[in-house]
Every structure is written in C-alpha cells, then in structure tokens.
C-alpha cells in the first residue's frame, strides 16, 4: 500500500472517532435536559430563581414655601401665615350635579341691571341657593362655618363663572371632619389646605403692611409688595433614600 493511501485511511479513522465521541456527548446532554423537565410537560420553560437584588431609589417630597412674617421693631407680629382650609367649588359642575344627579330645579334669582340707560330685569340661576343647600347647611350641622356670603357668590358666578370659587373654613366646632370622604359625595367640590394670611393688628397697620392679591397670592401694596421676594421664599424639598430587595425570575 502506498504511503499516501495509508495517511488518508488514518485521517478518516480519526475523523470518524471524533464524530462518534461528539455525538455521544450530545446524546448525554440531551438526556439530562429531558430529565429536568416534568413528565408529559412538552416544551416548557423552567424558571430559575435569581438572587435577591437590593434596590435603591430616591423619593423627592416637595415642601411649599411658607410666606414669611412681618414684624415691627419691638417684635410684634404684623402679618403672619396660618394653616387653614378651604373648599374649592366649580359652580358649573355643582349646578349640573344639583340638576342632573339630584333631579332638582335650580332656583331663579331675579335682579335689575342697567342697559342702555334703562333698568332691565334679568333672571339667572341662583347659584347661592344651591351652594347653601348642598354645602353650607350640611357643614353647619357638622359644626363647620364657611365664609359663604350671598352677593360675593352670585357676583363670582355672574362675572367669573369659569373660575373656581373658594370658601374659607372660618370655624370648626364639630371636631375633625373627614373632608376626603365628605367632598366625594358630590361633583365640583374639593377641599384643600393652604396658608392663610393673617394681620393681628387689623386695619391699624394696613396702610403700611399692605395686603396680598387674592388671585396671585403676591404682595399687592405696602410692605407685602416691597419685600415680596424675601417674604415669598423658595420651595424646599426633602430627598428620601428608599431601599428594598427585589427577587426576580428568569426563564431558561
């Protein structure tokens, strides 16, 4: 036999041997994989637990700025901010709730207005009567007194009905009120806490101290306006680090 033929035969035998070994390894591996699957489960994914992973994230809590106090040379407080509450009322939604949900007719308010030099009678929805029936009276029974005045409410509806009406909670004699539960009973009414500006000396110092603009809450005149930037302050924040563990699952 020629030497070239011999080398070819030996090489072929080596290749065949390696192929058989590799095939045996594949067979053993496949058997182990099948053994790991439940009997009769078919093609399923096996869930493998991933070790606990610690999760760290930051949670930011906004702290609204509280308007600063105004004091005189002797330290007497002329203007300060107290925590208070008020109702925010969307008059259009409240009227709709009264009319549609409760099925009641909205009372009418008749008034005279001057047009082209002549007095003319106008008929409008008496929004005060609705606010009084749905909000003022029920809260009064719970010991809550609202700053609800007839003409201001009617004028607000007449001139700025698209804007929310705010009624301050002037006094609470009935203890703590579940405002969240109370206001969800009707449409268009919500409760919010806010900083109410108080002037302990009253009108005596009003000309110097000044007042705030009702719409913007900024100083309108006097010291409130002159020192607006310093009194308004800046919003603060607290950053809390929240940690925890997370156990994940991955499919194999």
FENJO-V426411 format. One record per helix or strand of 2 or more residues. SS is the DSSP state (2 for helix, 1 for strand). FROM is the first residue (numbers start at 1). TO is the last residue. If there is no record, write none. Layout:
[[SS/FROM/TO] [SS/FROM/TO]]
This chain:
[[2/3/35] [1/47/49] [1/53/63] [1/70/71] [1/77/89] [2/91/101] [1/108/115] [1/118/125] [2/127/141] [1/144/146] [2/150/160] [1/165/172] [2/179/183] [1/189/198] [2/202/209] [1/211/212] [1/219/221] [2/222/226] [2/228/232] [1/236/246] [1/249/251]]
